[in-house]
Amino acid sequence: MSVSVTVGHGQSQGYRADVTSFDVYVDDVIQHVCQVRRQHPGIPVFCVGHSMGALVTILVSLKRPDLLAGVVCTGASLRANGEPVGWQLLCLKVLAYFYPLRIIPGTTGRRNPATRNPEKMDSDVKDPLNRHEFGNRFRVTVEGCSAIERAVAGAASFTSPVLLLHGGDDPMVPPAASTHFYEIIGSEDKQIKMYPGLSHEIIHELPEDAAVVRKDIIDWIIDRLPSS
């Protein structure tokens, strides 16, 4: 059974944490960036993406390599802990076709915290736009795996300036995923940095650590702005 295109995040329409294709996210970003460029011609546009957003940003750059002046990825979901492969992924694809919105058994347990910052964790819990129940849907998991495959397969064609940042103790996405992507991409302007002890949401870590990450991002972007 299939349903109409959904986005499933924030104030968008659709079921929570569901998407019919990652191209929905990619095309939305491209549309928005094109609008920004029309409103502010001549100003370079950089995109900072986190986790799944970083994966989407990579796919945007692969589809439109001329669109962005640079890309910053934090905790990019280029591989997931417990990611299904082989026969597991094949079974998931079949189940996703018939039961796209069903929760995958065994994924409903409480996850490790994405940050060591208790204030950030508390704000996430109180945010009404967040999805607060645990569990991964069949369809979005399959679509996510497909998006990862596309990103890795297209790595040699990824030529945008890129800064890859990752927490050394990320419990959700192994740091090795960013390292591997860094090694295989075609970009001539590429940098990678690991932050020992930091979790998944490095921009929202403890204030002193988050400040370092944000400064690294700002400095990288400033270094790539055209001189006036």
RATADA-V713615 format. One record per backbone hydrogen bond with DSSP energy under -1.0 kcal/mol. CO is the residue of the C=O (numbers start at 0). NH is the residue of the N-H. E is the energy in kcal/mol with one decimal. If there is no record, write none. Layout:
BEGIN
co={CO,CO}
nh={NH,NH}
e={E,E}
END
This chain:
BEGIN
co={7,8,12,12,20,21,22,23,24,25,26,27,28,29,30,31,32,33,34,35,39,44,46,48,49,50,50,51,52,53,54,55,56,57,58,59,63,69,70,71,72,73,75,79,84,85,86,87,88,89,90,91,92,93,94,98,99,101,103,113,116,117,118,119,120,121,122,126,135,136,137,138,139,140,141,142,143,144,145,146,147,148,149,151,153,154,154,160,161,162,163,164,165,166,171,173,174,175,176,177,178,179,180,188,190,192,194,194,197,199,200,205,205,206,208,209,210,211,212,213,214,215,216,217,218,220,221}
nh={16,11,6,7,23,25,26,27,28,29,30,31,32,33,34,35,36,37,38,39,42,68,71,73,52,54,76,55,56,57,58,59,60,61,62,63,66,46,162,48,164,50,77,82,87,89,90,91,92,93,94,95,96,97,98,101,138,137,106,200,120,121,122,123,124,125,126,129,103,140,141,142,143,144,145,146,147,148,149,150,151,152,153,154,156,157,185,70,190,72,192,74,194,169,80,176,178,179,180,181,182,183,184,161,163,165,167,197,168,201,203,208,209,210,212,213,214,215,216,217,218,219,220,221,222,223,224}
e={-2.4,-2.3,-1.2,-2.3,-1.6,-2.3,-2.9,-1.7,-2.2,-2.4,-2.4,-2.2,-2.9,-2.5,-1.8,-2.4,-2.6,-1.9,-2.0,-1.9,-1.6,-3.1,-2.7,-2.4,-2.4,-1.7,-1.8,-2.3,-2.3,-2.2,-2.0,-2.3,-2.2,-1.9,-2.1,-3.0,-2.0,-2.0,-2.3,-2.9,-3.2,-2.8,-2.4,-2.2,-1.6,-1.9,-2.4,-2.2,-2.2,-1.8,-2.5,-2.9,-1.5,-1.4,-3.6,-1.2,-2.1,-2.1,-1.6,-3.2,-2.0,-2.3,-2.1,-2.0,-1.7,-1.6,-1.0,-1.4,-3.3,-1.6,-2.2,-2.9,-2.1,-2.3,-2.2,-2.2,-2.2,-2.2,-2.1,-2.3,-2.6,-2.6,-1.8,-1.2,-1.6,-1.6,-1.8,-2.4,-2.0,-2.8,-2.4,-2.5,-2.2,-1.4,-2.1,-2.3,-1.8,-2.6,-1.9,-2.5,-1.7,-1.3,-1.6,-2.1,-2.9,-1.8,-3.0,-1.8,-2.6,-1.6,-1.1,-1.0,-2.9,-2.1,-1.9,-2.6,-2.0,-2.2,-2.1,-2.6,-2.9,-2.0,-2.3,-2.7,-2.1,-1.4,-1.4}
END
